[in-house]
Amino acid sequence: MFSLQKLWGGEEKVFSLLEASAEEARKSVRALVNLSKGLDQPVPLDEFVRLRLIDKKITQEIGRAFTRHS
């Protein structure tokens, strides 16, 4: 059976980053849903942009972790 943990030698940081990315994606979706509820009002995109930037940084860290372990 394919094991990600075996592939990365049990690297906990990779799994923590994947969890953090999933959490930021969830927050981004929640922010987008909130934005869509108020389309008749001016839409402040600051929170959505902030969350996406956080996730982008986490995704870059994941990419670096993959290249170190490949």
C-alpha positions in Angstrom: 0.0 0.0 0.0 1.2 3.5 -0.9 2.1 5.5 2.2 2.8 9.2 2.1 4.5 8.9 5.5 6.9 6.2 4.2 7.6 8.3 1.1 8.6 11.3 3.2 10.2 9.4 6.0 7.5 10.3 8.5 8.1 14.0 8.0 5.7 15.6 10.4 6.3 19.1 9.0 4.8 18.1 5.6 1.7 16.8 7.3 1.4 19.9 9.4 1.7 22.1 6.3 -0.9 20.1 4.5 -3.3 20.5 7.4 -2.6 24.2 7.6 -3.2 24.6 3.9 -6.5 22.8 4.2 -7.6 25.0 7.1 -6.7 28.2 5.2 -8.6 26.9 2.2 -11.6 26.3 4.4 -11.4 29.8 5.8 -11.1 31.2 2.2 -14.2 29.4 1.2 -16.1 30.7 4.2 -14.9 34.3 3.4 -16.0 33.8 -0.2 -19.5 32.6 0.9 -19.8 35.6 3.2 -18.9 37.9 0.3 -21.4 36.3 -2.0 -24.2 36.9 0.6 -23.7 40.6 0.4 -23.4 41.2 -3.3 -25.8 44.2 -3.1 -23.3 46.0 -0.9 -19.7 47.1 -1.5 -17.5 44.1 -1.2 -14.3 44.3 1.0 -12.0 41.7 -0.4 -9.2 42.3 2.2 -10.0 39.3 4.3 -10.3 36.9 1.3 -7.0 38.2 -0.1 -5.2 37.9 3.2 -6.3 34.3 3.6 -5.3 33.4 0.1 -1.8 34.9 0.6 -1.4 32.8 3.8 -2.4 29.7 1.9 0.0 30.6 -1.0 2.9 30.8 1.4 2.0 27.5 3.0 1.7 25.9 -0.5 5.2 27.2 -1.4 6.6 25.6 1.8 4.9 22.3 0.9 6.5 22.5 -2.6 9.9 23.1 -1.0 9.4 20.2 1.4 8.5 17.9 -1.5 11.6 18.9 -3.5 13.8 18.2 -0.4 12.4 14.7 -0.1 12.2 13.6 -3.7 
